[in-house]
Amino acid sequence: MNKTQVRRLKVNRALKALIINHNAFNIEDADGGRMDFCIEGPYGHTYQCQFTRNGFDVAVYDAIGLAGDGWSEDDHRIQQTASELEFLMNATVQKELKKVEAEVASL
């Protein structure tokens, strides 16, 4: 396999893992090197996320730290949950990438 085929396989497998393990939905591939998607979190909140093709990482928009005062308990809960989900999704992607690399190495 050439580099392009390996990269495509990694992206494909990472997205499948996000769909299967985290129920990713509404996947949009309109941002060039980034793919936007959503996941349903606990408490009925929908989290907007982004997967990058070049770094193979996931970012959750609500995971950004809350600065200053005036944030509600719900805001803090949503931010904390988003941070945890971001960590778990990145771990899922890294695990899947290792599987792909092992498969490619065995060819």
Phi and psi in radians as a Rosetta constraint file:
Dihedral C 1 N 2 CA 2 C 2 CIRCULARHARMONIC -1.528 0.35
Dihedral N 2 CA 2 C 2 N 3 CIRCULARHARMONIC 3.061 0.35
Dihedral C 2 N 3 CA 3 C 3 CIRCULARHARMONIC -1.057 0.35
Dihedral N 3 CA 3 C 3 N 4 CIRCULARHARMONIC -0.695 0.35
Dihedral C 3 N 4 CA 4 C 4 CIRCULARHARMONIC -1.124 0.35
Dihedral N 4 CA 4 C 4 N 5 CIRCULARHARMONIC -0.754 0.35
Dihedral C 4 N 5 CA 5 C 5 CIRCULARHARMONIC -1.121 0.35
Dihedral N 5 CA 5 C 5 N 6 CIRCULARHARMONIC -0.687 0.35
Dihedral C 5 N 6 CA 6 C 6 CIRCULARHARMONIC -1.144 0.35
Dihedral N 6 CA 6 C 6 N 7 CIRCULARHARMONIC -0.771 0.35
Dihedral C 6 N 7 CA 7 C 7 CIRCULARHARMONIC -1.083 0.35
Dihedral N 7 CA 7 C 7 N 8 CIRCULARHARMONIC -0.775 0.35
Dihedral C 7 N 8 CA 8 C 8 CIRCULARHARMONIC -1.087 0.35
Dihedral N 8 CA 8 C 8 N 9 CIRCULARHARMONIC -0.711 0.35
Dihedral C 8 N 9 CA 9 C 9 CIRCULARHARMONIC -1.105 0.35
Dihedral N 9 CA 9 C 9 N 10 CIRCULARHARMONIC -0.739 0.35
Dihedral C 9 N 10 CA 10 C 10 CIRCULARHARMONIC -1.083 0.35
Dihedral N 10 CA 10 C 10 N 11 CIRCULARHARMONIC -0.797 0.35
Dihedral C 10 N 11 CA 11 C 11 CIRCULARHARMONIC -1.089 0.35
Dihedral N 11 CA 11 C 11 N 12 CIRCULARHARMONIC -0.799 0.35
Dihedral C 11 N 12 CA 12 C 12 CIRCULARHARMONIC -1.051 0.35
Dihedral N 12 CA 12 C 12 N 13 CIRCULARHARMONIC -0.840 0.35
Dihedral C 12 N 13 CA 13 C 13 CIRCULARHARMONIC -1.168 0.35
Dihedral N 13 CA 13 C 13 N 14 CIRCULARHARMONIC -0.676 0.35
Dihedral C 13 N 14 CA 14 C 14 CIRCULARHARMONIC -1.109 0.35
Dihedral N 14 CA 14 C 14 N 15 CIRCULARHARMONIC -0.773 0.35
Dihedral C 14 N 15 CA 15 C 15 CIRCULARHARMONIC -1.129 0.35
Dihedral N 15 CA 15 C 15 N 16 CIRCULARHARMONIC -0.731 0.35
Dihedral C 15 N 16 CA 16 C 16 CIRCULARHARMONIC -1.061 0.35
Dihedral N 16 CA 16 C 16 N 17 CIRCULARHARMONIC -0.706 0.35
Dihedral C 16 N 17 CA 17 C 17 CIRCULARHARMONIC -1.121 0.35
Dihedral N 17 CA 17 C 17 N 18 CIRCULARHARMONIC -0.684 0.35
Dihedral C 17 N 18 CA 18 C 18 CIRCULARHARMONIC -1.151 0.35
Dihedral N 18 CA 18 C 18 N 19 CIRCULARHARMONIC -0.658 0.35
Dihedral C 18 N 19 CA 19 C 19 CIRCULARHARMONIC -1.181 0.35
Dihedral N 19 CA 19 C 19 N 20 CIRCULARHARMONIC -0.818 0.35
Dihedral C 19 N 20 CA 20 C 20 CIRCULARHARMONIC -1.238 0.35
Dihedral N 20 CA 20 C 20 N 21 CIRCULARHARMONIC -0.825 0.35
Dihedral C 20 N 21 CA 21 C 21 CIRCULARHARMONIC -1.499 0.35
Dihedral N 21 CA 21 C 21 N 22 CIRCULARHARMONIC -0.472 0.35
Dihedral C 21 N 22 CA 22 C 22 CIRCULARHARMONIC -2.202 0.35
Dihedral N 22 CA 22 C 22 N 23 CIRCULARHARMONIC 0.153 0.35
Dihedral C 22 N 23 CA 23 C 23 CIRCULARHARMONIC 0.958 0.35
Dihedral N 23 CA 23 C 23 N 24 CIRCULARHARMONIC 0.761 0.35
Dihedral C 23 N 24 CA 24 C 24 CIRCULARHARMONIC -1.110 0.35
Dihedral N 24 CA 24 C 24 N 25 CIRCULARHARMONIC 2.453 0.35
Dihedral C 24 N 25 CA 25 C 25 CIRCULARHARMONIC -2.539 0.35
Dihedral N 25 CA 25 C 25 N 26 CIRCULARHARMONIC 3.009 0.35
Dihedral C 25 N 26 CA 26 C 26 CIRCULARHARMONIC 0.975 0.35
Dihedral N 26 CA 26 C 26 N 27 CIRCULARHARMONIC 0.823 0.35
Dihedral C 26 N 27 CA 27 C 27 CIRCULARHARMONIC -1.342 0.35
Dihedral N 27 CA 27 C 27 N 28 CIRCULARHARMONIC 2.166 0.35
Dihedral C 27 N 28 CA 28 C 28 CIRCULARHARMONIC -2.089 0.35
Dihedral N 28 CA 28 C 28 N 29 CIRCULARHARMONIC 2.273 0.35
Dihedral C 28 N 29 CA 29 C 29 CIRCULARHARMONIC -1.972 0.35
Dihedral N 29 CA 29 C 29 N 30 CIRCULARHARMONIC 1.068 0.35
Dihedral C 29 N 30 CA 30 C 30 CIRCULARHARMONIC -2.030 0.35
Dihedral N 30 CA 30 C 30 N 31 CIRCULARHARMONIC 0.034 0.35
Dihedral C 30 N 31 CA 31 C 31 CIRCULARHARMONIC -1.865 0.35
Dihedral N 31 CA 31 C 31 N 32 CIRCULARHARMONIC 0.437 0.35
Dihedral C 31 N 32 CA 32 C 32 CIRCULARHARMONIC 1.272 0.35
Dihedral N 32 CA 32 C 32 N 33 CIRCULARHARMONIC -1.812 0.35
Dihedral C 32 N 33 CA 33 C 33 CIRCULARHARMONIC -1.487 0.35
Dihedral N 33 CA 33 C 33 N 34 CIRCULARHARMONIC 0.071 0.35
Dihedral C 33 N 34 CA 34 C 34 CIRCULARHARMONIC -2.198 0.35
Dihedral N 34 CA 34 C 34 N 35 CIRCULARHARMONIC 2.597 0.35
Dihedral C 34 N 35 CA 35 C 35 CIRCULARHARMONIC -2.164 0.35
Dihedral N 35 CA 35 C 35 N 36 CIRCULARHARMONIC 2.252 0.35
Dihedral C 35 N 36 CA 36 C 36 CIRCULARHARMONIC -1.657 0.35
Dihedral N 36 CA 36 C 36 N 37 CIRCULARHARMONIC 2.520 0.35
Dihedral C 36 N 37 CA 37 C 37 CIRCULARHARMONIC -2.728 0.35
Dihedral N 37 CA 37 C 37 N 38 CIRCULARHARMONIC 2.987 0.35
Dihedral C 37 N 38 CA 38 C 38 CIRCULARHARMONIC -2.189 0.35
Dihedral N 38 CA 38 C 38 N 39 CIRCULARHARMONIC 2.705 0.35
Dihedral C 38 N 39 CA 39 C 39 CIRCULARHARMONIC -2.390 0.35
Dihedral N 39 CA 39 C 39 N 40 CIRCULARHARMONIC 2.610 0.35
Dihedral C 39 N 40 CA 40 C 40 CIRCULARHARMONIC -1.546 0.35
Dihedral N 40 CA 40 C 40 N 41 CIRCULARHARMONIC 2.186 0.35
Dihedral C 40 N 41 CA 41 C 41 CIRCULARHARMONIC -1.763 0.35
Dihedral N 41 CA 41 C 41 N 42 CIRCULARHARMONIC -3.108 0.35
Dihedral C 41 N 42 CA 42 C 42 CIRCULARHARMONIC -1.148 0.35
Dihedral N 42 CA 42 C 42 N 43 CIRCULARHARMONIC 2.833 0.35
Dihedral C 42 N 43 CA 43 C 43 CIRCULARHARMONIC 1.163 0.35
Dihedral N 43 CA 43 C 43 N 44 CIRCULARHARMONIC 0.309 0.35
Dihedral C 43 N 44 CA 44 C 44 CIRCULARHARMONIC 1.314 0.35
Dihedral N 44 CA 44 C 44 N 45 CIRCULARHARMONIC 0.236 0.35
Dihedral C 44 N 45 CA 45 C 45 CIRCULARHARMONIC -1.561 0.35
Dihedral N 45 CA 45 C 45 N 46 CIRCULARHARMONIC 2.378 0.35
Dihedral C 45 N 46 CA 46 C 46 CIRCULARHARMONIC -1.717 0.35
Dihedral N 46 CA 46 C 46 N 47 CIRCULARHARMONIC 2.197 0.35
Dihedral C 46 N 47 CA 47 C 47 CIRCULARHARMONIC -1.770 0.35
Dihedral N 47 CA 47 C 47 N 48 CIRCULARHARMONIC 2.268 0.35
Dihedral C 47 N 48 CA 48 C 48 CIRCULARHARMONIC -1.532 0.35
Dihedral N 48 CA 48 C 48 N 49 CIRCULARHARMONIC 2.317 0.35
Dihedral C 48 N 49 CA 49 C 49 CIRCULARHARMONIC -2.303 0.35
Dihedral N 49 CA 49 C 49 N 50 CIRCULARHARMONIC 2.913 0.35
Dihedral C 49 N 50 CA 50 C 50 CIRCULARHARMONIC -2.493 0.35
Dihedral N 50 CA 50 C 50 N 51 CIRCULARHARMONIC 2.334 0.35
Dihedral C 50 N 51 CA 51 C 51 CIRCULARHARMONIC -1.948 0.35
Dihedral N 51 CA 51 C 51 N 52 CIRCULARHARMONIC 2.254 0.35
Dihedral C 51 N 52 CA 52 C 52 CIRCULARHARMONIC -1.766 0.35
Dihedral N 52 CA 52 C 52 N 53 CIRCULARHARMONIC 2.376 0.35
Dihedral C 52 N 53 CA 53 C 53 CIRCULARHARMONIC -1.309 0.35
Dihedral N 53 CA 53 C 53 N 54 CIRCULARHARMONIC -0.605 0.35
Dihedral C 53 N 54 CA 54 C 54 CIRCULARHARMONIC -1.384 0.35
Dihedral N 54 CA 54 C 54 N 55 CIRCULARHARMONIC -0.574 0.35
Dihedral C 54 N 55 CA 55 C 55 CIRCULARHARMONIC -1.829 0.35
Dihedral N 55 CA 55 C 55 N 56 CIRCULARHARMONIC -0.146 0.35
Dihedral C 55 N 56 CA 56 C 56 CIRCULARHARMONIC 0.929 0.35
Dihedral N 56 CA 56 C 56 N 57 CIRCULARHARMONIC 0.795 0.35
Dihedral C 56 N 57 CA 57 C 57 CIRCULARHARMONIC -2.192 0.35
Dihedral N 57 CA 57 C 57 N 58 CIRCULARHARMONIC 2.772 0.35
Dihedral C 57 N 58 CA 58 C 58 CIRCULARHARMONIC -1.978 0.35
Dihedral N 58 CA 58 C 58 N 59 CIRCULARHARMONIC 2.383 0.35
Dihedral C 58 N 59 CA 59 C 59 CIRCULARHARMONIC -2.176 0.35
Dihedral N 59 CA 59 C 59 N 60 CIRCULARHARMONIC 2.440 0.35
Dihedral C 59 N 60 CA 60 C 60 CIRCULARHARMONIC -1.937 0.35
Dihedral N 60 CA 60 C 60 N 61 CIRCULARHARMONIC 2.193 0.35
Dihedral C 60 N 61 CA 61 C 61 CIRCULARHARMONIC -1.025 0.35
Dihedral N 61 CA 61 C 61 N 62 CIRCULARHARMONIC -0.677 0.35
Dihedral C 61 N 62 CA 62 C 62 CIRCULARHARMONIC -1.322 0.35
Dihedral N 62 CA 62 C 62 N 63 CIRCULARHARMONIC -0.040 0.35
Dihedral C 62 N 63 CA 63 C 63 CIRCULARHARMONIC -1.417 0.35
Dihedral N 63 CA 63 C 63 N 64 CIRCULARHARMONIC -0.112 0.35
Dihedral C 63 N 64 CA 64 C 64 CIRCULARHARMONIC -1.106 0.35
Dihedral N 64 CA 64 C 64 N 65 CIRCULARHARMONIC 2.343 0.35
Dihedral C 64 N 65 CA 65 C 65 CIRCULARHARMONIC -1.044 0.35
Dihedral N 65 CA 65 C 65 N 66 CIRCULARHARMONIC 2.567 0.35
Dihedral C 65 N 66 CA 66 C 66 CIRCULARHARMONIC -1.683 0.35
Dihedral N 66 CA 66 C 66 N 67 CIRCULARHARMONIC 2.074 0.35
Dihedral C 66 N 67 CA 67 C 67 CIRCULARHARMONIC -1.795 0.35
Dihedral N 67 CA 67 C 67 N 68 CIRCULARHARMONIC 2.580 0.35
Dihedral C 67 N 68 CA 68 C 68 CIRCULARHARMONIC 1.448 0.35
Dihedral N 68 CA 68 C 68 N 69 CIRCULARHARMONIC -3.047 0.35
Dihedral C 68 N 69 CA 69 C 69 CIRCULARHARMONIC -1.754 0.35
Dihedral N 69 CA 69 C 69 N 70 CIRCULARHARMONIC 3.040 0.35
Dihedral C 69 N 70 CA 70 C 70 CIRCULARHARMONIC 1.681 0.35
Dihedral N 70 CA 70 C 70 N 71 CIRCULARHARMONIC 0.043 0.35
Dihedral C 70 N 71 CA 71 C 71 CIRCULARHARMONIC -1.497 0.35
Dihedral N 71 CA 71 C 71 N 72 CIRCULARHARMONIC 2.416 0.35
Dihedral C 71 N 72 CA 72 C 72 CIRCULARHARMONIC -1.379 0.35
Dihedral N 72 CA 72 C 72 N 73 CIRCULARHARMONIC 2.948 0.35
Dihedral C 72 N 73 CA 73 C 73 CIRCULARHARMONIC -1.078 0.35
Dihedral N 73 CA 73 C 73 N 74 CIRCULARHARMONIC -0.671 0.35
Dihedral C 73 N 74 CA 74 C 74 CIRCULARHARMONIC -1.079 0.35
Dihedral N 74 CA 74 C 74 N 75 CIRCULARHARMONIC -0.727 0.35
Dihedral C 74 N 75 CA 75 C 75 CIRCULARHARMONIC -1.057 0.35
Dihedral N 75 CA 75 C 75 N 76 CIRCULARHARMONIC -0.771 0.35
Dihedral C 75 N 76 CA 76 C 76 CIRCULARHARMONIC -1.155 0.35
Dihedral N 76 CA 76 C 76 N 77 CIRCULARHARMONIC -0.697 0.35
Dihedral C 76 N 77 CA 77 C 77 CIRCULARHARMONIC -1.136 0.35
Dihedral N 77 CA 77 C 77 N 78 CIRCULARHARMONIC -0.767 0.35
Dihedral C 77 N 78 CA 78 C 78 CIRCULARHARMONIC -1.097 0.35
Dihedral N 78 CA 78 C 78 N 79 CIRCULARHARMONIC -0.759 0.35
Dihedral C 78 N 79 CA 79 C 79 CIRCULARHARMONIC -1.128 0.35
Dihedral N 79 CA 79 C 79 N 80 CIRCULARHARMONIC -0.765 0.35
Dihedral C 79 N 80 CA 80 C 80 CIRCULARHARMONIC -1.122 0.35
Dihedral N 80 CA 80 C 80 N 81 CIRCULARHARMONIC -0.768 0.35
Dihedral C 80 N 81 CA 81 C 81 CIRCULARHARMONIC -1.120 0.35
Dihedral N 81 CA 81 C 81 N 82 CIRCULARHARMONIC -0.708 0.35
Dihedral C 81 N 82 CA 82 C 82 CIRCULARHARMONIC -1.076 0.35
Dihedral N 82 CA 82 C 82 N 83 CIRCULARHARMONIC -0.709 0.35
Dihedral C 82 N 83 CA 83 C 83 CIRCULARHARMONIC -1.100 0.35
Dihedral N 83 CA 83 C 83 N 84 CIRCULARHARMONIC -0.729 0.35
Dihedral C 83 N 84 CA 84 C 84 CIRCULARHARMONIC -1.165 0.35
Dihedral N 84 CA 84 C 84 N 85 CIRCULARHARMONIC -0.750 0.35
Dihedral C 84 N 85 CA 85 C 85 CIRCULARHARMONIC -1.114 0.35
Dihedral N 85 CA 85 C 85 N 86 CIRCULARHARMONIC -0.691 0.35
Dihedral C 85 N 86 CA 86 C 86 CIRCULARHARMONIC -1.046 0.35
Dihedral N 86 CA 86 C 86 N 87 CIRCULARHARMONIC -0.790 0.35
Dihedral C 86 N 87 CA 87 C 87 CIRCULARHARMONIC -1.073 0.35
Dihedral N 87 CA 87 C 87 N 88 CIRCULARHARMONIC -0.806 0.35
Dihedral C 87 N 88 CA 88 C 88 CIRCULARHARMONIC -1.140 0.35
Dihedral N 88 CA 88 C 88 N 89 CIRCULARHARMONIC -0.711 0.35
Dihedral C 88 N 89 CA 89 C 89 CIRCULARHARMONIC -1.185 0.35
Dihedral N 89 CA 89 C 89 N 90 CIRCULARHARMONIC -0.672 0.35
Dihedral C 89 N 90 CA 90 C 90 CIRCULARHARMONIC -1.129 0.35
Dihedral N 90 CA 90 C 90 N 91 CIRCULARHARMONIC -0.655 0.35
Dihedral C 90 N 91 CA 91 C 91 CIRCULARHARMONIC -1.130 0.35
Dihedral N 91 CA 91 C 91 N 92 CIRCULARHARMONIC -0.696 0.35
Dihedral C 91 N 92 CA 92 C 92 CIRCULARHARMONIC -1.080 0.35
Dihedral N 92 CA 92 C 92 N 93 CIRCULARHARMONIC -0.793 0.35
Dihedral C 92 N 93 CA 93 C 93 CIRCULARHARMONIC -1.119 0.35
Dihedral N 93 CA 93 C 93 N 94 CIRCULARHARMONIC -0.786 0.35
Dihedral C 93 N 94 CA 94 C 94 CIRCULARHARMONIC -1.090 0.35
Dihedral N 94 CA 94 C 94 N 95 CIRCULARHARMONIC -0.683 0.35
Dihedral C 94 N 95 CA 95 C 95 CIRCULARHARMONIC -1.100 0.35
Dihedral N 95 CA 95 C 95 N 96 CIRCULARHARMONIC -0.749 0.35
Dihedral C 95 N 96 CA 96 C 96 CIRCULARHARMONIC -1.173 0.35
Dihedral N 96 CA 96 C 96 N 97 CIRCULARHARMONIC -0.678 0.35
Dihedral C 96 N 97 CA 97 C 97 CIRCULARHARMONIC -1.103 0.35
Dihedral N 97 CA 97 C 97 N 98 CIRCULARHARMONIC -0.663 0.35
Dihedral C 97 N 98 CA 98 C 98 CIRCULARHARMONIC -1.114 0.35
Dihedral N 98 CA 98 C 98 N 99 CIRCULARHARMONIC -0.663 0.35
Dihedral C 98 N 99 CA 99 C 99 CIRCULARHARMONIC -1.111 0.35
Dihedral N 99 CA 99 C 99 N 100 CIRCULARHARMONIC -0.755 0.35
Dihedral C 99 N 100 CA 100 C 100 CIRCULARHARMONIC -1.116 0.35
Dihedral N 100 CA 100 C 100 N 101 CIRCULARHARMONIC -0.780 0.35
Dihedral C 100 N 101 CA 101 C 101 CIRCULARHARMONIC -1.068 0.35
Dihedral N 101 CA 101 C 101 N 102 CIRCULARHARMONIC -0.666 0.35
Dihedral C 101 N 102 CA 102 C 102 CIRCULARHARMONIC -1.159 0.35
Dihedral N 102 CA 102 C 102 N 103 CIRCULARHARMONIC -0.696 0.35
Dihedral C 102 N 103 CA 103 C 103 CIRCULARHARMONIC -1.123 0.35
Dihedral N 103 CA 103 C 103 N 104 CIRCULARHARMONIC -0.781 0.35
Dihedral C 103 N 104 CA 104 C 104 CIRCULARHARMONIC -1.141 0.35
Dihedral N 104 CA 104 C 104 N 105 CIRCULARHARMONIC -0.678 0.35
Dihedral C 104 N 105 CA 105 C 105 CIRCULARHARMONIC -1.148 0.35
Dihedral N 105 CA 105 C 105 N 106 CIRCULARHARMONIC -0.508 0.35
Dihedral C 105 N 106 CA 106 C 106 CIRCULARHARMONIC -1.457 0.35
Dihedral N 106 CA 106 C 106 N 107 CIRCULARHARMONIC -0.109 0.35
